Amino acid sequence: MSELTQGRAGARVLLWAVIVAFVVRVVVRWHSGAADFWVNGYTFFFDMGRNIANGSGIALAGTPTAFRVPLYPILLAFLTLGYRAFFPIIVAQSLIGAGTVWCTAQITEELFGNAAAVIAASVTAVYPYYVVHDTALQETSLYTLFTALTVVLLMRVRRIGSIPIAATAGLILGAAVLTRANLAPFALLAPLWLLVRGRSSTIPWQRRLLTFLFCAGVTALTVSPWLARSYLLTGSPTLSTETGLSLWESNNPYTFSHYPLESIDRSAEVAFHALDTQQRTELDALRSNEAEVDHWFLEQALNYIRQHPWQTLANSGRKVIAAFWILPSPRRGFWPDLIYCMSYGPIITFGVYAMWAYRKDWREHLIFYALFTTFIGVTAIFYGHTNYRTYLDLYLIVFSAGLFVKMWQTKKWTQMLLKSKASEIVP
């Protein structure tokens, strides 16, 4: 089969993978029903979206807030116009999930070729966790797409040195940060990858520097209006006023009272009830300013860390293990946990091995190392549930597909060589 024919066949399979991804996500979510969607989702996102649609701005309980970055609530406002419209959300988020499948194929093809791209896209299309959670009332699917699209664009910038694509990558990277704030450490590192010269790169350093500056600059410009709003609202230019709260939830004597087998929220409830009278009085006095409340929780967390340094270090390891473990956090029940284990287990096993096997291409893979190391760092300091980590799963799928194709091709060529040698021996 010619290379052109293989390319066309691969494009057809990719198209079908994208279509299947969309249809499967709509059908599964439609089958689970609207009641499950609203009950088991993060309803505060919809509350924020409804306030935006009603003209109240980015607010909770009628009060302007910088509690969470705004892009997903803005999307919900656009899709629902403030009404509990179930169908537009699941259709839009299914399209987002299908877009992630396309990005997976682009990344894999760039690294490992067309055959691996077809495999990676097909796996991502039916990956159980993505199928279910891409249409949940949470920002995960949008965040995963923006992060993957950023990687696609950055890879192309490194290949051709395009300044417009570098600027676009910066825009999408900024959008990803405004979808989930814990991507900020990666956003600081990602543009630096454009400065690293690839093994076969012919792009001069001046061009690489320009692409870095445009990417980093547009990222900063994209995020800066939100930081300015946060400063005007709270007196602090912060991405989120839950940073201190999250740090305290994950660094107090009761962090592991329920987490990771159950939600960190259960552990936080225990910790709240354990606050003494003086702490409650201090907290009540700060209620009018969410940034000051967040700073109070930050101080409580730092005090605990200073008083328990070795326990904090040990707990950091437990958090990272929980985020990458072959059973979900929190647990969902026997059958959901089994499906998760059977699908995620092979991906984490082969994906990590494949990343090690391709370590000689470390310059080209630095962007993936940055994704994983920044997530591990944030998780060790704060905490991580399974849905926090799943935006990384597609990269494990990418490397697994690349290794599978390499092993298959090596075996094929070995068999051909053995047959050739045998024909020389037999008269």
N, C-alpha and C positions, 0 to 999 in steps of 0.2 A: 504493500500500500504506500503510495507516494506521501510526501510530507504535506502537500496541499490537501490531499484527500483526508489524511489523518486530522488536519486542522479543522476541516469542515465537519467531520464526524464529531470531533470534540466540542465544537461550537453548538452542534445540535443537542448533544448530551447535556451541556451546560445550560442551554435554554430550558430543557425539560427539567433539570434539577431546580432551576429558579421557579418554574411554574409549579412543580410539585411542592416546593417549600411553601409557597404562598397558599396553595389549596389545602395542604395538610394543616397548616396553622389555623386557617379560618374554620375548617371542619372540626378540629379538636376543641377549639375554644367555643364554637357554637354549640357543640355537644355538651360541654360542661355547663353552659348556661350563664345567663346574666347574673343570677343570684350569686353563684360562686365567684364570678368576676368582681362584683362589688364587695362581697364579704371578705374575700381573701386577698384583696389588693390593698395598696397603700392609699387609702381614701383621702389623706390630706393633700395628695397631689391634685386630685379632682377638686377638692375644696379651693385650692389655690387657683386652679384653672377656671372654676366658676366665678370666683371673685374678679379675675382678669376679664372674663367675658362680660360680666355685669358692670364693668367700668370702675370697680373698686381698687384696681391695681393688684400688685403682688402682695397679698395679705392673707392672714389667717385669723378667723374669728373677728373679722372687720378691722384688724390692726395691721398696718404695713409691716412687712417682715423681710429679713434677709436670712431667714432660717435655712433655706435651701436655695441652691442656684435655680434659675427660672425657666430653662428652656423646655423641659418636659411639661410643666404646667401650662406654658404658652401653647405648646402643641395641643394639649387637651382642650384648651379654650377655643382654639381654631377649629378643632374637629367637632366639638359638642355644642358650642355657643352657650355653654353654661347648663345645658340639659343633660340628664342621665342617658345619653345616647350610646348604647352598647355597641351597635354594629359599626358605626364609622371608626371607632377606636380599634376594633379588632381587624378591620380591613386595612387601616393605615399601618398598624403595627405588624401585620402579616407581610405587607409590602416592605416594611423596614427589615424584617427577618429575611425576606427573599433578597434584598439588597446586600445583606451580610453574606449570603451564599455567593453572590456574584463577586464580592470583594475577596472572599476566601479563594475563589478560583484565580483571580488576578494575582494575588500574592503567591500562590503556589506555582502558577505558570512562570512567573518571573524568576522564581528560585529553582524549580525542579522540572519544568516542562509541562507540556499539554496533558500527557497521560496522568501525571500526578494531580493536575488541576481538576480533571474530571472526577477522580476519586475523592479528593478533598471536598469538592462542591456537593457531590452526592451524599457523602457522610454528613456534612453540615446541614443539608436539606432535611434530613430525617433524624438528626441527633435529638433524642427525647427531651433533654432539658431545654434546648432551644425551642422545640416545637411547642412545649407547654408555656414556657415563660416569656417567649417573644411577644405574646399577646396578653400578658398579665398587666394589671394596673400598677406598673412600676417603670422606671426609666431604663432598665437594663438593656432592652433591645435597641433603643435609640443610642445609648452610650456605646454599645458594642459596634454598631454600624459606623458611628463617627470615628471611633478609634481605628477600626479596620480601614476605613476610607483614607484616614490620615496616613496610615502605613503604605497603602497603595500609592498615594501621591508622592510621598517622600521617596519611595523606591524609584519612581520615574524621574524625580528631580535628580537623584544621584546618577541616573543613567544618562540623562540628556542635558542636565544643567539649566532647565527652564525656570526663569524667574517668575512668570505668571503662575506656573504650577506650584512653585514654592510658596507664593502668596496665598494661593487657594488652600494649600496644605495647612498654612498658618490659620486661615479662617476656620477650617473644619476642626483643627486641633483646639482652637478657642471655643468652638461650639461644644466640643466634647467636654471641656472643663466646665462649661456652663450647664452641662447636663448632669455631671457628677463631679463634685469638687475634689475628690481624692485622686483625680488624675493629674493634679497640678504638679507634683514632682516629675512625672513623666514629661509633661509639657515643657518643663525647664530643660530637660535633657534632649528631647527628640530633635530640635533644630540643630543641635551640635553634631548630630550624625552626618549632616550635610557637609561638614568640614573634613570628615574622615575620608581619605582617598581610598577608593576601592582597588582591588588587585589589578583589574584591567581598565581602570578609569583613565580617560584622556582629558578630563575636564580640568582646566588650570585652577590654581588655588584662588585666583582673584574671582573667578566665576563661582567657585564653591562658597567663598566668603559672602558674595552678594546674595546667593540663594539662602544662606543662613540668616543674614540680616533681614531679608524680606519675610521669611517664614516666622522668625522670632518676633519681628516688629508687628506683623499682622495679628499674630496670636495675642500679643499684649494689647493691641488696639481693640480686638474683639472682646477681651475680658474687662478692659478698663471702665466702660460705662457701668457695669455691675459693681465694680469696686468703688466707683465714685458715688453711686447710689447708696451703697452700704455705709460709706463714710458720712454722707449727709444724714442718713437715717439713724445711725448708731454711734457715730464718732470714731468708727474703726473701719479701715478699708479692707474688709475681710470677704472672702468668698462665701463663707457660711458662719452663722452664729450658733452652730451646734458643734463646732470643733472642740471646745472645752468640755461640753457635755459628753461628747463621744469619748474623749480621753478619760474622763472620770468614770463613765460606764464600764470602760475596759481596764481601769486601774483602780480598783477599790477592793476591800476584803471580800466582797460578795460577787465578784465578776463571774466566777465559775460555779455559783450556786445552782444555776440552770443552764447557762451556756457551757459548751457548744451543742449539747443534745437538744436544747430548746433555744428559743430566741433570746438574744441579749436583752431584750425588753423585759423579760421575766426576771432576769438577774438585776436589772436596773430598778425594778419595783421593790425588790428586797432591799437594795441599797438605799432607796429613798426612805423607806419605812425605818431604816436604822439611823437616819440623821437625828442628832440630838437637838434639844430645844434651842440652844444658841445658834446652831447652824441653820435651823429653820427660820429663826428670827432674822438672821443676816440675809438669807435668801429672799424672804418676803419683802425686805426693805429695798431690794434691787429689782423687783418685778417690772418696774416701769421701763427699764432699758434692757433689751435682750442681750446686748453686747456685754453689759456689766454682769448679767447673770451667767453668761458664757465664761467670762473671765473668772468669776467666782468658782465655777466648776473646774476650770483649768488649774487654779491654785490648789484646790482639794486634791486633784489628780497628781500634781507635781509633788505635793507634800507626801502622798502615799508612796510615790516612786522613790523619793529621797529616803524615806524611812524603811523601805523594803526593796533595796536594789537587786539583791539576788533572787528574791521571789518574783520581781518584775521581769527579770531576765528569763527565768524559767517559764513564766506565764507567756512571754512573747513567743517562745518556741511552741507552746501548746496552741496558741492562736493560729500560727502559720500552719501547723499540722492539721488543725480543724478545717482551715480553708481549702487545703489540698487533699484531704482525706477521701478515700474511696466511698465513704458513706456521707450523705448530705448533712449539712448543718443549717437549720435544725432538722431533726429526723421527721419523716413524713408518714411512716407506717411501713409494714413489711413489703408490700408490692411496689410502692413508689421507690423505696430505698433499694430494693433488689434491681429494678430497672435502671436506676441511677448507677449503681455499682457495676452492672454488666455493660453499660455503655461508656461511662467515664473511666472505669478501671483500665481497659485496654488503651484508651487515648492517653492517659497520664503516663502509663508504663512505656509505650512505644514512643510517645512524643518526647519525653525526657531523654530516653536513650538516643533518639534520632538527633536531638540538639547536640548531644555529646559527640555523636558519630560525625557530624558535620562541623566540628569545632575549628577545622582548618580554615573555614570561610568566616571566621569571627568578625571580620570587618563588615561584611554584608549582613551579618546577623546581629550586630550590636543593637539595632532597634528593638529586636525581640528580647534580648537580654535586659534592655532598659525597662521594657514593659513588665517583665517578671520581677526584676529586682526592686523596682519602685513599689509594685504591689506588695511584695513580701515585706519591705520596709514599713509601709503604711500599716499593714496588717499586724506586724509585730508591735508597733507602737499603740495602735488602736485595737481593732478586732476585725474578723472577717467571717461572714457567712458564705455559703456556697454561691448564692446569687451575686455576691460581690466579685467572685473570682471568675465566673463563667465567661466574661468577655475575653479571657485568655485562652479558653478551650479551643477556639478555632485555630490558634497558632500551633497548638499541640496536634491538631488534626492535619494542618499543613505539613509539619515535619514528619508526622507518621506516614502520610501519603508519599512524600518524597523518598523516605527510606524504603517503603514497600516497593515502589517502582524500581529503585536501584537494586534491591535484592532480587526482584523478578528478572530484571534485565541481566544481571550478573549470572543468575542460574541459567537463563536462556542461552547466553553466549558460552557458558561452560559446557552445556549439553551439545551445542553445535561444534565446539572444539573437540570434544570427546568423539563425536561421530566422525569428524574429519580424520582424526588420528586412527580410528578403527578402520576406516576405508583404506588408509595407507598400508595398514598391516595385512588386511585380508587380500590375498591374490585374486 
